[in-house]
Amino acid sequence: MSVFANLVEHLADLLQPLFGASAAAAAIVLFTALVRLLVHPLSRAAARGQKARTALQPKIAELRKKYGKNPEKLQRAVLELHAEEKVSPLAGCLPGLLQVPAFFLLYHLFSSDTIGGRANELLGHQLFAAPLGERWMDALGEGGLLGGAGLVYAGLFAVVGCVAWFGYRLSKRAMAAHPAGQVGGGEQVPGVGAVTKVMPFMSFFTLVTVAVVPLAAALYVVTSTAWSVAERAVLYR
């Protein structure tokens, strides 16, 4: 934690001439971008996997004709086909899972009063009028919706709403064009049906996260979600 705190502080010092009192917030956004750059190769691999799954649809349709009256054999044959072609129906989850440690590092860093036995100086940093270590409920309790911190959160929620709406439309369009995991006629590869139903709404879950975590962690989530949406728009076009 001390090493990570020093990294954020050094990034904030570098950005201070440009962002002033909000330099630590800018450092978190930059840190998030660096993390996303590191996992970008996996995101590209996930996009290739999605295209590979789409290419399998004709073969899956043939399996359906062959095993249409036996759902269990059909599901088993589809899974075997994915294994033979080295295509995982859930490969796209890996980039997201690898970001979880970075999120929890930020969460704990801005939830702790002390780091390495010393007072956590990062808690004194702000995004405009909102302390990075406080939550939305703290902002409402101190100044209400129209207080300084409340307005910062209002702006953040507006950004999240726009990103979520764009992500929703992008996911719906992609699913309509390439119904991942669908075995023609409506059958689904086991476990994929539920995932594909939830996927278009995933970006909206960010609204809940932003409301309950420290502002620093919320900035990570918002930046990462915006990156994911932009990435999908490019890789899955």
Backbone hydrogen bonds, N-H to C=O, Kabsch-Sander energy under -0.5 kcal/mol:
donor,donor_aa,acceptor,acceptor_aa,energy
5,A,1,M,-2.8
6,N,2,S,-2.3
7,L,3,V,-1.9
8,V,4,F,-2.2
9,E,5,A,-2.4
10,H,6,N,-2.6
11,L,7,L,-2.4
12,A,8,V,-2.4
13,D,9,E,-2.3
14,L,10,H,-2.1
15,L,11,L,-1.8
16,Q,12,A,-1.2
18,L,15,L,-1.1
19,F,15,L,-2.5
20,G,16,Q,-2.6
22,S,19,F,-2.0
23,A,20,G,-1.7
25,A,126,Q,-0.5
26,A,22,S,-2.1
27,A,23,A,-2.2
28,I,24,A,-1.8
29,V,25,A,-1.9
30,L,26,A,-2.4
31,F,27,A,-2.8
32,T,28,I,-2.5
33,A,29,V,-2.1
34,L,30,L,-2.2
35,V,31,F,-2.3
36,R,32,T,-2.5
37,L,33,A,-2.0
38,L,34,L,-1.8
39,V,35,V,-1.7
40,H,36,R,-0.6
40,H,37,L,-0.5
42,L,39,V,-0.6
43,S,39,V,-1.7
44,R,40,H,-2.6
45,A,41,P,-2.0
46,A,42,L,-2.3
47,A,43,S,-2.1
48,R,44,R,-2.3
49,G,45,A,-2.3
50,Q,46,A,-2.2
51,K,47,A,-2.1
52,A,48,R,-2.2
53,R,49,G,-2.4
54,T,50,Q,-1.9
55,A,51,K,-1.9
56,L,52,A,-1.0
57,Q,54,T,-1.4
60,I,56,L,-2.4
61,A,57,Q,-2.4
62,E,58,P,-1.6
63,L,59,K,-2.0
64,R,60,I,-2.1
65,K,61,A,-1.7
66,K,62,E,-1.8
67,Y,63,L,-3.0
68,G,64,R,-0.9
70,N,67,Y,-2.1
74,L,70,N,-2.3
75,Q,71,P,-2.6
76,R,72,E,-2.2
77,A,73,K,-2.6
78,V,74,L,-2.2
79,L,75,Q,-2.3
80,E,76,R,-2.2
81,L,77,A,-2.1
82,H,78,V,-2.2
83,A,79,L,-2.1
84,E,80,E,-2.7
85,E,81,L,-2.3
86,K,83,A,-0.8
87,V,82,H,-3.0
91,A,88,S,-1.4
93,C,90,L,-1.7
94,L,91,A,-1.4
97,L,93,C,-2.1
98,L,94,L,-2.1
99,Q,95,P,-0.5
99,Q,96,G,-1.0
100,V,96,G,-0.5
100,V,97,L,-1.1
103,F,99,Q,-1.9
104,F,100,V,-2.4
105,L,101,P,-2.0
106,L,102,A,-2.0
107,Y,103,F,-2.6
108,H,104,F,-2.6
109,L,105,L,-2.5
110,F,106,L,-2.2
111,S,108,H,-1.0
112,S,108,H,-0.8
115,I,118,R,-2.9
118,R,115,I,-1.5
120,N,113,D,-3.0
121,E,119,A,-1.2
123,L,120,N,-1.2
124,G,121,E,-1.6
125,H,122,L,-1.8
126,Q,21,A,-1.0
127,L,130,A,-2.9
128,F,126,Q,-0.6
129,A,127,L,-0.5
130,A,127,L,-2.1
132,L,125,H,-2.4
134,E,131,P,-1.2
136,W,211,A,-0.6
137,M,211,A,-0.5
139,A,135,R,-1.8
140,L,136,W,-2.2
141,G,137,M,-2.1
142,E,138,D,-1.6
143,G,139,A,-2.3
144,G,139,A,-0.8
144,G,140,L,-0.8
147,G,144,G,-1.3
151,L,147,G,-2.5
152,V,148,G,-1.5
153,Y,149,A,-2.2
154,A,150,G,-2.1
155,G,151,L,-2.3
156,L,152,V,-2.1
157,F,153,Y,-3.1
158,A,154,A,-2.0
159,V,155,G,-2.0
160,V,156,L,-2.5
161,G,157,F,-2.7
162,C,158,A,-2.1
163,V,159,V,-2.5
164,A,160,V,-3.0
165,W,161,G,-2.4
166,F,162,C,-2.3
167,G,163,V,-2.7
168,Y,164,A,-2.7
169,R,165,W,-2.2
170,L,166,F,-2.3
171,S,167,G,-2.6
172,K,168,Y,-2.5
173,R,169,R,-2.2
174,A,170,L,-2.3
175,M,171,S,-2.7
176,A,172,K,-2.1
177,A,173,R,-1.9
178,H,174,A,-2.9
180,A,178,H,-1.6
182,Q,179,P,-1.9
183,V,187,E,-3.5
187,E,184,G,-1.1
189,V,181,G,-2.6
192,V,189,V,-2.4
193,G,189,V,-0.8
195,V,191,G,-0.7
196,T,192,V,-2.7
197,K,193,G,-1.5
198,V,194,A,-1.5
199,M,195,V,-2.1
201,F,198,V,-2.0
202,M,199,M,-1.7
204,F,201,F,-0.9
205,F,201,F,-0.8
205,F,202,M,-1.0
206,T,203,S,-1.2
207,L,204,F,-1.4
208,V,204,F,-0.6
209,T,205,F,-1.8
210,V,206,T,-2.8
211,A,207,L,-1.3
212,V,208,V,-1.0
212,V,209,T,-0.9
213,V,209,T,-1.6
215,L,134,E,-2.2
216,A,132,L,-2.4
218,A,214,P,-2.4
219,L,215,L,-2.4
220,Y,216,A,-1.5
221,V,217,A,-2.3
222,V,218,A,-2.8
223,T,219,L,-2.5
224,S,220,Y,-2.7
225,T,221,V,-2.5
226,A,222,V,-2.5
227,W,223,T,-2.3
228,S,224,S,-2.5
229,V,225,T,-2.3
230,A,226,A,-2.4
231,E,227,W,-2.8
232,R,228,S,-2.6
233,A,229,V,-2.0
234,V,230,A,-1.4
235,L,231,E,-3.2
236,Y,232,R,-2.2
237,R,234,V,-0.7
